[in-house]
Amino acid sequence: MTDLASRIGIDEVKELARTIPVAELYSLMQSKDPAVSRNAAWVMTHKSNAQIAQLNQKDLIDLILSTGDTPLRRLTLNLVERQPMAEDEIRSDFLDFCLGHMAMMEEPPGVQSLCMKLAYRMCSYYPELMHEFQETLRLIHIEHYKPGLQCLIKKLRK
């Protein structure tokens, strides 16, 4: 088996996704070793949506809110974005995080776009929150963003 503390390539990731159970990867995502937690999260993103839906969303969000590791944050945001999210599961701290980080120029485009998509999803349940989301988008100076994010912002503004 590949050591998740070392550098791994996409072929190894796909093989690990096929062979390592979700519960084991989930446990490895909590590792104190940043390389292990990032690699486990990367492998987890190659699991099926049905398998990802089984993950504890609250714990994933807690990891997003607490980690200082940007790649781990992006990978974990990807997992949450692929999970269903019901109206009664919306966390105000996570919504605030997404609204704040979608406009942070220090964040990489992957984190910004995932935060935009998740904030949109959470706000879509409530007209007053959707208004706040649209106002946040309106204040964004689109010309400062990468082309992919510009496209997403234009789409979400409609």
N, C-alpha and C positions, 0 to 999 in steps of 0.2 A: 504494500500500500504506500502511496505517496505521502510524504511528510508535509503537512499543511503549513509548517513553519518555513518551508523553503519556497523558492519561486516555482510556480507551476504554469503550464501553458494550457491553451484551450482544449487540446485533446485530452489532457489529464483531467481538466475540469469536467468535461462531458462524461468521462469514465467514472469519476468520483460521484457525480450526480446520479449516475445509474446504479452505483453500488452502495453508497453510504446512506443509511436511513435518515429520514428527515429529523428525527429526534436527536440523533448523534450530531448532525450538522448544527442543529439549533443550539445544542450544548456547547459546541466548539465556537459558536459565534460570541459566546460570553467569555472567551479566553482572555487572560490578561496580556497575552502575547498578541500585539497588533497584527502581525503577519498571519497568525492562525485565525483570528477573528475575521479579518478581511477575506482570506481565502475561503473560509467556511461560508461566509455570506455570498461570495462570488459563485461558489458551487451551488448554494441554495437557489440562486436566481435561475439556475438551469433545471430546477425541478418543475413539475407541471403546476398549473394554476390550482388544480384540485389539491395537490399536496401543500402548496403554499397557503391555501385557504384554511388548512388545519392548524396553522401556527397561531400562537397567542398574540393577537394584535396589540393588546395592552402592553405586553412585554417588549414587542418590537418598537412601539412608540416610545416607551421608556428608554430603550437603547438609543434611539434617534436623538431624544432630548438630552441625554447624558453624555454621549460620546463627543470627544474632541477630534476624532479621526474622520476626516472628510470622506475618504473612500468608503469607510464602513457606513457612514451616514447615508451616502448616495445609494449604496447597495441595499441597505435596510429600507430606505424610502421606496425603492423599487419593489421590494417585497410587499410593503403596506399598500402601495398603489395597485398591486395585482390582487389584493384581497377585497371581498365585499365589505361595504361599510354602511351600516344602517343608521337611520336618523338618530336613534337612541344610543348609538355608540360614539357619537362625536365628542371629542375631548376638547375643551376650550383651550387648554395649554398647547395642544398640538395644532389647533387652528391658528392660534397666535404665532406659534413657531413658523408655520407654513406661510402665513401672511407676511411675516417679517423677513424670512429668508428668501422668498421669491424675488424680493427687490434688492437684496444685498449684492452689490457688485463684487464683493470679496468671494462670494460663493461661486463654484464652478457652474457652468450652464446646466449640467446634469442635475444638480441639486436644485437649482432655480426652477427648472422645468417641472420636476417632480413635485416641488412645493406648490407651484401654480396649479397643476392638475389636481392635487389633493385638496388644496384650499377651495378650488372651484367645486369639487364634489361635495365637500362638507357644507359650503355655503348654499348650494343649490336647494337644500331643504327649507331654507328660510329666506323670504324676500329681503328682510332687513340686513341679513348677513351677505346676501348677494349684492346688495347695494354697496356695502362696505368693500367687498371684493372688487367690484367694478370701479369704485373710487380709487382703490389702491392701484389697479391697473392703469387708470387714467393718469395718475401721478408719475408713472414710470416713463422715463425718457427713452423711448424705444430705440433711438439711434445709437445708444450706448451698448446695446446687446448684440450678441452673435445672431446671424441670419436665422438659425433654427428657432431661437427664442423669440425673435421678432415675429416670425410666422405664428408661433403659438400665442403670443400676446394679441396679435390681430384677430386670431380665431376666437380667443376667449373674450375679447372686447365686444364681439357681436352678440 
